[in-house]
Amino acid sequence: MSSAMELIVEGFTRLKDRQSLENLRMHRRRLAVDLKAMKGLDCRSSIAQVDQDIAIIEAGLDALSAGGEEAGQASSQQ
């Protein structure tokens, strides 16, 4: 079963919306910093989830980069 983040990233990747993925990653990174700074609460599971979300987002960004390189190579070969 796909997570909500995987579906969101898949949509942005399909639309080639790099800016939205960058914004999403920035938001998740800020959230991770805030969670790690929390005192008195056990946020380990939330931090793990946010870290997993960041990895999914970065995979989507990598896919966009790979797609852009392939498109660039195809146009330079013509």
C-alpha positions in Angstrom: 0.0 0.0 0.0 1.3 3.4 -0.9 1.7 6.1 1.8 0.0 9.5 1.3 3.5 11.0 0.8 4.3 8.6 -1.9 1.1 9.5 -3.7 1.8 13.2 -3.3 5.3 12.9 -4.6 4.2 10.7 -7.5 1.7 13.4 -8.5 4.3 16.2 -8.4 6.8 14.1 -10.2 4.3 13.2 -12.9 3.6 16.9 -13.3 7.3 17.7 -13.3 6.6 20.2 -10.4 10.1 20.5 -8.9 9.2 23.6 -7.0 6.4 22.0 -5.1 8.7 19.0 -4.2 11.4 21.5 -3.0 8.9 23.3 -0.9 7.6 20.0 0.6 11.1 18.9 1.4 11.9 22.3 3.0 8.7 22.0 5.1 9.5 18.5 6.3 13.1 19.5 7.1 11.8 22.3 9.3 9.4 20.0 10.9 12.2 17.5 11.7 14.2 20.2 13.3 11.3 21.4 15.4 10.5 17.8 16.5 14.1 17.1 17.4 14.2 20.3 19.6 11.1 19.2 21.6 11.9 18.5 25.2 9.8 16.3 27.5 8.0 14.4 24.7 9.0 11.2 22.9 8.9 12.2 19.3 11.0 9.4 17.9 8.3 7.8 15.8 7.2 11.2 14.4 10.8 12.0 13.6 11.2 8.6 11.9 8.1 9.3 9.8 9.3 12.7 8.8 12.7 11.3 7.9 11.0 8.7 5.7 8.9 11.4 4.0 12.1 13.4 3.3 13.6 10.3 1.7 10.5 9.8 -0.5 10.6 13.4 -1.6 14.3 13.2 -2.4 13.7 10.1 -4.5 11.1 12.1 -6.4 13.5 14.9 -7.0 16.1 12.4 -8.1 13.6 11.0 -10.6 13.0 14.5 -12.0 16.7 15.1 -12.3 17.2 11.8 -14.1 14.3 12.5 -16.4 15.8 15.9 -17.2 19.1 14.5 -18.0 17.6 11.9 -20.3 15.6 14.7 -22.1 18.8 16.7 -22.4 20.7 13.8 -23.9 17.9 13.1 -26.3 17.8 16.6 -27.6 21.6 16.8 -27.9 21.7 13.6 -30.0 19.3 15.0 -32.6 
